[in-house]
């Protein structure tokens, strides 16, 4: 009896693991897509005074 319950529980855990791995892959793909679409951040240049100005 306990063995049957353990088998059922193990199957449930395997299904949960499979679902979590699937969700992780989907989220990683979505993140990768968002990173590709994002505009790259450009650091603006620091204004420097002209060397010949007094």
C-alpha positions as protocol buffer text, in pm:
chain_id: "A"
residue {
  index: 1
  type: UNK
  ca { x: 0 y: 0 z: 0 }
}
residue {
  index: 2
  type: UNK
  ca { x: 274 y: 247 z: 95 }
}
residue {
  index: 3
  type: UNK
  ca { x: 463 y: 154 z: -219 }
}
residue {
  index: 4
  type: UNK
  ca { x: 165 y: 245 z: -438 }
}
residue {
  index: 5
  type: UNK
  ca { x: 131 y: 579 z: -261 }
}
residue {
  index: 6
  type: UNK
  ca { x: 502 y: 645 z: -308 }
}
residue {
  index: 7
  type: UNK
  ca { x: 473 y: 568 z: -680 }
}
residue {
  index: 8
  type: UNK
  ca { x: 180 y: 808 z: -717 }
}
residue {
  index: 9
  type: UNK
  ca { x: 367 y: 1077 z: -525 }
}
residue {
  index: 10
  type: UNK
  ca { x: 680 y: 1026 z: -736 }
}
residue {
  index: 11
  type: UNK
  ca { x: 479 y: 1057 z: -1058 }
}
residue {
  index: 12
  type: UNK
  ca { x: 331 y: 1380 z: -928 }
}
residue {
  index: 13
  type: UNK
  ca { x: 676 y: 1514 z: -846 }
}
residue {
  index: 14
  type: UNK
  ca { x: 807 y: 1422 z: -1191 }
}
residue {
  index: 15
  type: UNK
  ca { x: 514 y: 1600 z: -1355 }
}
residue {
  index: 16
  type: UNK
  ca { x: 576 y: 1907 z: -1139 }
}
residue {
  index: 17
  type: UNK
  ca { x: 944 y: 1902 z: -1231 }
}
residue {
  index: 18
  type: UNK
  ca { x: 857 y: 1876 z: -1601 }
}
residue {
  index: 19
  type: UNK
  ca { x: 612 y: 2167 z: -1574 }
}
residue {
  index: 20
  type: UNK
  ca { x: 866 y: 2383 z: -1389 }
}
residue {
  index: 21
  type: UNK
  ca { x: 1137 y: 2311 z: -1647 }
}
residue {
  index: 22
  type: UNK
  ca { x: 895 y: 2400 z: -1927 }
}
residue {
  index: 23
  type: UNK
  ca { x: 801 y: 2728 z: -1755 }
}
residue {
  index: 24
  type: UNK
  ca { x: 1169 y: 2810 z: -1698 }
}
residue {
  index: 25
  type: UNK
  ca { x: 1253 y: 2756 z: -2065 }
}
residue {
  index: 26
  type: UNK
  ca { x: 959 y: 2973 z: -2172 }
}
residue {
  index: 27
  type: UNK
  ca { x: 1064 y: 3254 z: -1938 }
}
residue {
  index: 28
  type: UNK
  ca { x: 1426 y: 3237 z: -2052 }
}
residue {
  index: 29
  type: UNK
  ca { x: 1314 y: 3257 z: -2415 }
}
residue {
  index: 30
  type: UNK
  ca { x: 1090 y: 3555 z: -2332 }
}
residue {
  index: 31
  type: UNK
  ca { x: 1375 y: 3728 z: -2148 }
}
residue {
  index: 32
  type: UNK
  ca { x: 1609 y: 3668 z: -2441 }
}
residue {
  index: 33
  type: UNK
  ca { x: 1350 y: 3814 z: -2678 }
}
residue {
  index: 34
  type: UNK
  ca { x: 1307 y: 4121 z: -2455 }
}
residue {
  index: 35
  type: UNK
  ca { x: 1684 y: 4171 z: -2439 }
}
residue {
  index: 36
  type: UNK
  ca { x: 1706 y: 4159 z: -2818 }
}
residue {
  index: 37
  type: UNK
  ca { x: 1431 y: 4419 z: -2856 }
}
residue {
  index: 38
  type: UNK
  ca { x: 1562 y: 4655 z: -2588 }
}
residue {
  index: 39
  type: UNK
  ca { x: 1749 y: 4964 z: -2697 }
}
residue {
  index: 40
  type: UNK
  ca { x: 2111 y: 4958 z: -2589 }
}
residue {
  index: 41
  type: UNK
  ca { x: 2193 y: 5210 z: -2320 }
}
residue {
  index: 42
  type: UNK
  ca { x: 2447 y: 5463 z: -2442 }
}
residue {
  index: 43
  type: UNK
  ca { x: 2639 y: 5663 z: -2184 }
}
residue {
  index: 44
  type: UNK
  ca { x: 2622 y: 6030 z: -2285 }
}
residue {
  index: 45
  type: UNK
  ca { x: 2958 y: 6201 z: -2326 }
}
residue {
  index: 46
  type: UNK
  ca { x: 3075 y: 6436 z: -2051 }
}
residue {
  index: 47
  type: UNK
  ca { x: 3081 y: 6797 z: -2172 }
}
residue {
  index: 48
  type: UNK
  ca { x: 3434 y: 6929 z: -2158 }
}
residue {
  index: 49
  type: UNK
  ca { x: 3536 y: 7294 z: -2180 }
}
residue {
  index: 50
  type: UNK
  ca { x: 3703 y: 7407 z: -2499 }
}
residue {
  index: 51
  type: UNK
  ca { x: 4082 y: 7428 z: -2444 }
}
residue {
  index: 52
  type: UNK
  ca { x: 4117 y: 7774 z: -2607 }
}
residue {
  index: 53
  type: UNK
  ca { x: 3843 y: 7948 z: -2410 }
}
residue {
  index: 54
  type: UNK
  ca { x: 3950 y: 8180 z: -2130 }
}
